[in-house]
Amino acid sequence: MKTLSIVFQILAVLLSDVMCALVAWNYCLMKSSDLVNSAPPSTAFFLAIPFLVGIAVCVILAIVFGKKAA
């Protein structure tokens, strides 16, 4: 159970890194594009919502597996 806890902790960190990179890339792309966007660049932050849900699930599972290992 301890290894599952560590795996979910690492997965949560990796998801947060990917989330930051993806949101920043899309924000910059929308802000500096020559095409006319129908939405403001701040809508790129809505891409973070599925990542935040996944990170929360990973953290909860890491806590549960950590308690079962103890």
Phi, psi and omega in degrees: 000330180295323180292324176295323177298316180293321179299316180289330174294315179295320179297322178295320179293317179296319177297321179292323178294316179295321178300312180299316181295316182292316180294318180295319180296315180293323178297313180294322178296317180288327183285324186253011182285147179281341179282153179278122179269146178275352181230152178289158181300336181294347177289347176296337180290344176292341177292343182283341186300310179296326178294319180296323177295316178296321178295318179297318179296317179296319179294317179297316179294323178296321178293316181297313180291329177292322177290325179290332180284334183278000000 
